[in-house]
Amino acid sequence: MGGLEKKKYERGSATNYITRNKARKKLQLSLPDFRRLCILKGIYPHEPKHKKKVNKGSTAARTFYLIKDIKFLLHEPIVNKFREYKVFVRKLRKAYGKSEWNTVERLKDNKPNYKLDHIVKERYPTFIDALRDLDDALSMCFLFSTFPRTGKCHVQTIQLCRRLTVEFLHYVIAARALRKVFLSIKGIYYQAEVLGQPIVWITPYAFSHDHPTDVDYRVMATFTEFYTTLLGFVNFRLYQSLNLHYPPKLEGQAHTEVKAREDSYALDSESSMEKLAALSASLARVVVPAEEEAELDEFPADGETAAHEEERRKELQAQEQQKKLFEGLKFFLNREVPREALAFIIRSFGGDVSWDKSLCIGATYDVTDSCITHQIVDRPGQQTPVIGRCYVQPQWVFDSVNARLLLPVADYFPGVPLPPHLSPFVSEKEGDYVPPEKMKLLALQRGEHPGGKLQRTGQQGTNPALE
């Protein structure tokens, strides 16, 4: 018994793929809308193993998608919204052409909108899944938050990215979740540990932007549209886990909010956002939890298990000590140093930080404060030295975080050639080359004093700024 004989290219791998043009016609979407839909839904092209068979014997360059992915897109409600928006644009152009201004206003009031909440829940069934995929979202949002307010990107998108990234930075500060920092040519790499998941993102330096012409900002804006929705969900859940107000409020702001409403001004919301973005104040909590140190349960173990548990316990102790690295220290930032990055790092490890009031909003104390222990400078000879205060270059903060201890300040005095900035993301194995600077750092972590000139931070030494 035999059925109908199938023709060539109607069975096997050829039936699992579909070209982009056929998929677009099947969905009745234009190429930009099809590309946008695939980005939002997480559908990507696939390279067939036998491309010539799938392409029906042709060797022409074509983009292929899985047929099951295209069938999955057929039931997406956003497709109807794309069609409604196309009709809306056509009607709006027609009303503009006829100068029917009442119709224009009516159409703008009824502009079709859509939400991406269901797509976020669909792509990330659990909260841990969302955290694992947060690296690209943070990097893209931090990039968009630094864009100038030009015609390349919508101002609302830039402001939304700025607000969401500031909220995430405040969570990292409140949870003491920052672990590693690295200064690179591309920007500043950060690594935070959120609910046991390592998250790495990059923040660009605060330089003026010159938009390149070979970048498709519409594709980037589509990714950012999804990432902002995802980051909003994540921020809300993270703030709930720490009993923090969301949207965030500064300490003392919640009590004075009712009084402030009575005599509020137009720019009060912008001023509140600037104070929040200064990263110098703590956030208000819904319920202040009782601070009780949780004791780890200890179970009897033998052999390798005991050694593993001991190593894990030491690692946890080292992390707890690192969280309090800058506790009890007061920093003052000069105007020439990167304020936001240093304020974020210092606050993440328990330190107090301030700057000149004329530089930025949010300064908590002045340069004349006698309790300041460290002043971060990058121009030697520009300040009046104060006895008992350490003047160090900004790299001391970054290197101390990566070393998990306060490094000797003598190597970071103003005007002194700085030691190499080692990457904390590189771990040498047995037999690999270890730089001499890394050997010196490992000796410091063991409590040794390599060389004769290195001193602990507690021993002041001779500061060239005071001579």
ABEGO torsion letter per residue (X at the ends): XBBBBBBBGABEAAAABBBAAAAAAAAGBBAAAAAAAAAAAGBBBBBBABAAAAAGGBABBBBBBBAAAAAAAAABAAAAAAAAAAAAAAAAAAAAAAGBAAAAAAAAAABBBBBAAAAAAAABABAAAAAAAAAAAAAAAAAAAABBBBAABBAAAAAAAAAAAAAAAAAAAAAGABABBBBBAAEBBBBBBBGGBBBBBBBBBBBBBBBBAABBAAAAAAAAAAAAAAAAAAAAAAAAAAGBBOBBBBBGAAAAAAAAAABBBAAAAAAAAAAAAAGABBBBBABBBBBBBBBBBBBBBBEAAAAAAAAAAAAAAAAAAAAAAABGBBBBBBAABBAAAAAAAAAAAGBBBBBBAAABBGBABBAABAABABBBBABBGABBBBBGBBBBBAAAAAAAAAAGBBBBAAAABBGBBBBBBBBAABBBBBGBBBBAAAAAAAAAAAGBBBEAABBBAABAEBBAAAX
